[in-house]
Amino acid sequence: MAYTPELTMQSSSSLRRISWALGVPMTQGIEFVFDYLPKILDKELICQECRDKSKCSECSFNNQRQNEKEVIAQE
């Protein structure tokens, strides 16, 4: 498992409510949140500021990766 930062009480409370709404445990709720972020954040900015270019092929913010997923889904 990667480094796991502690959540503030406010963030933990928000995650708990999101998880309740989704009907999943908090561990799955946080995954949902992270899966959703690339849909709403500026991918180009994220890529520009990235400090670890070794994971681009796996990165959720990689536009090329998203395009490949869309092509596969259309087939």
N, C-alpha and C positions, 0 to 999 in steps of 0.2 A: 504494500500500500504506500502511496505517496504521502508526503508531509500533510498533516491534517491540522489546520489552525482551529483554535477554539472559537466558537461563535459567541457574540455578545448576547445578552438576554433578549434584546429586541430582535436580532436576527434569528435566534432559536425559536422565539415565539412566532415569528412570521413563517418560518419553515414548518413549524408544527401545524399552523393553520392551513398552509398550502397542502401539506400532506393529508390532513383530515379531509379537505375538499376533494382531493384525488382518491381518497380511500386507500392510501398506501402508507407504509412506514416512512419515517423521516429519511432513512437511508436511500429509499427510492425517490422520495420527494426532491431531495437535493439533486439527484441525477436528472430528474425532469427539468428542474430549473437550469442546470448546465446544458441540457440538450436544447432548451429554448433560447438561451442567450445569443447564439450565433444568428438567430432569426431577427434579432432586434438591435444588435450592436454593429458598429461600423467595422466590417471585416478588414478593410484596407488599413485602417488605423491600428487594429490589433496586430496585423502582420508587420506593419512598419515598426512598431514598438517591441516586437517579439525579441527576446534575448536567447532563445533556444531554437535555432533553425534546423536542428537535427530531427525534429518530430513533425515537419510540415506535411508529410504524406498521411499522418494520422490525425492531424489537427482539425477540429470542428470549424475553425475560422478560415480554412484554406478554400478559396473559391474554386480552384480546380477540382478538389475533392468533391465539393457539392455538385459541380457540373457532371462529374462521373456518376454520382448517385442518381441524378435525375435521368441520365441517359439509360442507366440500367433499369430504373423504375418504368420507363416508357416502353421498354422492349417486351 
